[in-house]
Amino acid sequence: MGTIKLHIDDFEENDYLLIAIHTTLEDYRLAYFLNKYLGVQLQKQEEDIHIQVKENQSSFSLYSFYDKEQYVTWNLVQNKNEIVIQPKEKSLNNLFSENLQAIETTIYLLPELKKVDYFLKIENLTEQENLFIETLKKLKTIEKISLVYNIDTNSIKNKNNLIF
């Protein structure tokens, strides 16, 4: 009997589409407009997405909706989060220890896409290309959104951050 070889590439198929959203809206306001214009029911999840960065942990808000009729999962997640890093005092006799201040920094869910404010991840949309095209058209009609476009998921370096 012959040997069957499985390649890891056979299992790396992307079953989601990713839309970049540029806006100044807060996450809850954006979720409201998406619900209104797209006819979905995004709800804030109790658990945020947590990413470990060096010694600090950052969390990103997540809104989700599962469409039972079309078997499609919608996820809205923020890309930027501000965190405060507290400096560590190395020694009490340090001349500059009084000047140590907390540093505010921005952490990104996908660092290679720093200009994107939010991502709309649509899962299980493989057979429904019309729904995707309609979604992009509707997003472009929302006045508070300045830019919307599709992201090639093969070009993303930190794909693990999109597993939620």
Residue pairs with C-beta under 8 A, 6 or more apart in sequence:
14 153
14 154
15 123
15 124
15 126
16 121
16 122
16 123
16 124
16 125
16 153
16 162
17 121
17 122
17 125
17 132
17 150
17 153
18 119
18 120
18 121
18 122
18 150
18 151
18 153
18 156
18 162
19 119
19 120
19 121
19 122
19 135
19 136
19 139
19 148
19 149
19 150
19 151
20 113
20 116
20 118
20 119
20 147
20 148
20 149
20 150
20 151
21 30
21 116
21 117
21 118
21 119
21 120
21 139
21 145
21 147
21 148
22 115
22 116
22 117
22 145
22 146
22 147
22 148
23 30
23 117
23 118
23 144
23 145
23 146
24 117
24 144
24 146
25 33
25 144
25 145
27 44
27 61
27 63
27 76
27 78
27 118
28 44
29 144
30 76
30 118
30 144
30 145
31 42
31 43
31 44
31 63
31 76
33 142
33 144
33 145
34 40
34 42
34 76
34 120
34 139
34 142
35 41
35 42
37 138
37 139
37 141
37 142
38 74
38 135
38 138
38 139
40 65
40 67
40 74
41 65
42 63
42 64
42 65
42 74
42 76
43 63
43 64
43 65
44 61
44 62
44 63
45 62
45 63
45 64
47 62
48 59
48 60
48 61
48 62
49 59
49 60
49 62
49 77
49 109
49 161
49 164
50 57
50 58
50 59
51 57
51 58
51 59
51 60
51 107
51 109
51 161
53 83
53 107
56 83
56 85
56 107
58 81
58 83
58 107
59 81
60 77
60 78
60 79
60 81
60 109
61 77
61 78
62 75
62 76
62 77
62 164
63 75
63 76
63 77
64 73
64 74
64 75
64 76
65 73
65 74
66 72
66 73
66 74
67 73
67 74
70 128
70 131
71 124
72 122
72 123
72 124
72 125
72 128
72 131
73 122
73 123
73 124
74 120
74 121
74 122
74 123
75 119
75 120
75 121
75 122
75 123
75 164
76 118
76 119
76 120
76 121
77 109
77 118
77 119
77 121
77 164
78 109
78 117
78 118
79 108
79 109
79 110
79 113
79 114
79 116
79 117
79 118
79 119
80 106
80 107
80 108
80 109
80 114
80 117
81 106
81 107
81 108
81 109
82 104
82 105
82 106
82 107
83 104
83 105
83 106
83 107
84 102
84 103
84 104
85 102
85 103
85 104
85 105
86 102
87 100
87 101
87 102
87 103
89 97
89 100
90 97
91 97
108 114
109 119
109 158
109 161
109 162
110 116
110 119
110 156
110 157
110 158
110 161
110 162
111 157
111 158
112 155
112 156
112 157
112 158
113 151
113 156
119 151
119 162
120 135
120 139
121 162
122 132
122 135
125 131
125 132
136 148
136 150
139 145
139 148
140 148
153 159
156 162
